[in-house]
Amino acid sequence: MSLTLYDALVPNWLQILGSVSQLVDKADAACAGEEYYEGDILEARLIEDMLPFAYQVKSCWVHSALALESCKTGHFSPHMAPAPDSLGGLRDLIVQAINGLEAWDAEELNAIAGNDMVFTIGDKLRMEFTVQNFLFGFSQPNLFFHAATTYNLLRMHGLQIGKRDFLGALPLKG
């Protein structure tokens, strides 16, 4: 059996997005139970010069569904709009990401794997990839980084979560 681009990315990204969705739900439940203040969670940072929790969750959407959608045009730029200002808004963004990934057809993604892909930040930065190299070498590491940071911020704030919460639904046999 050969592994396609779709097979190597989409199921794994859905697993990680599912775990991020559950992490946001756990944060929301802790805030509803008045254990935590939502604003403190949304603005939580590991260190002062790092972007906050809300940005980390938003970036999971950016580096999954938005990145894949950008592969159709061959151009990706960071999404510069502010992150949602509520846990509910972040949850909606992750649901949108999951729905976006689930809408992809394997043949459609595999067919564009070798196409040109350009990453730009205004006129400051331009990097050229193939779609496959962009997804594996840029988007996937970013997705994992922001998902892990989301998890770490919640752990740092004392939410009762563990490694299984980060792993999400495992792709078990049969």
N, C-alpha and C positions, 0 to 999 in steps of 0.2 A: 504494500500500500504506500503510495506516495502522499506526502503531506503538502497541501496547497496553502497558499497565502491565507485564504479564508479560514481554513482549518486551524492554522497556527495562531491566528490572531483573535478572531471574533468570539469563539467560545470562551477563551481565557479572559478577554476584556469584559465579556458579560458576567463572568464569575466575579471579577474585581469590582465592577460597577454594582453588582448585587450586594457585595459586602459593604461598599460605601453607602449604599441606600440604607442598609440595616444599621450602620454606624450612625447615620443621621437620625434614624428612627429612635435609637437608644439615647442619643443626645436630647432629642425632643421629649422623650418620656421622662428623662431626668429633670428637664426644665419644667414640664407639666406637674411633676411631683414636687416642685419647688425646692429640689436639691441644688439646682443650679439656675443661674440667670442666663437667659438666651443670649443677651448681648455680650456677656463674658465669653460664651462659647464661640459666637460668631467672630469676635475680635481676638481670640486666643492666638498667641504666637509662641513658637519655640524660643525665639530670640528676637530682640527688638527690630533688627533689620530684615526680618523674614515676613513675608506676607501672611495675613491671618487665615484662620480656619475657613471662612467663607470663600476666600480665594482658592484655597486648596481643593475644596469640593468642586467649585466651578471649573477648575482646571482639569478635573477628571472628565468632565463633559467635553472641554475643549480638545483634549488629547485623545479622545475616543471618537465619539460621533461626529464632532465638527472636523476633526482631522480626516476621517474617512470620507465625509461629504466633500471636503476640499480636494480629495484625490480625483474626483470627477472632472474638475477644472484644471488640475495641475498646479494650483497655487494655494498656499496656506500662509496666513498672517495671524498673529495672536489676536484673540478677541479682547478688545480693550474696554468694553462696557463694564461697569461695576458689577460685582457679584450680587446675587439676591441678598436682601437684608433680613431674611428670616430663614429658620430651618425648613419651614414649609416650602419656601421658594427654592432652596437648595435641593430638597427632595424632588420637587417638580423638574428641576434641571437634570437630575440623575435619571428620573423616569424617562425624560425626553431622550437622554443618551441611550438608555437601554432600548427604547422603541426604535431609535435611529439605527442601532446596530442590528436589531432583529429584522429590519426592513431590507437589509442587504441580501442580495442573491449571491451565492458563492461564485457562480460563473461570471457575474458582473465584476466582482472584485478581482478574481484571478485573471480576467482578461486585461485589466489595466495595470497589472503588477510591474511591468517594465516601462511604463510611460514615464515621461519627465515630470518631475515635481519640484517646485521652487518654494522655498521658505523665505519670507521677507519680513523685516520690521522697518516699515517706511523706506527711506533711502539709506538707512544706517547699515543694514545687514541683508545680504542675499546669499542663500546657500542652495545649491542645486543637488537634487537626489533623483533616484528613480522612485516610483510610488512604493515599491517594496522596501527599499532602503530607508525611505522617510518613515514608514510605519514601524519597521523594526528598530531602526537606529535613533529615531527622534521621538516619535509619538509614544511608543510603548514604554521606553524608560521614563518619560515624563508622566505618563499615566500611573505607573507604579510608584514613582517618587511622590506624587501628590496624594495618592491613595494611602501610602504608608505615613505621610505627614498628617493626613486627616486622622488616622488611627492614633498616631503618637500624641497629637494634641489632646485627644479625648482621654487617653491614658494619663497624660500629664495632669489633667484636671481631675483625675480620680474616678472616672467612670469605670464601672466594673465590666471590663471587656478583656478578652484574651486573644491569643493567636488565632483560634478558630473563628473569631469574629472577623479578623482580617482575611482569612482564607475564603470565607463564604461557602457557597454550595460546591462541594467537591464533585468532579466528574467521575463518579464511581461506576464501575462495571455493572451493566444490566439492571 
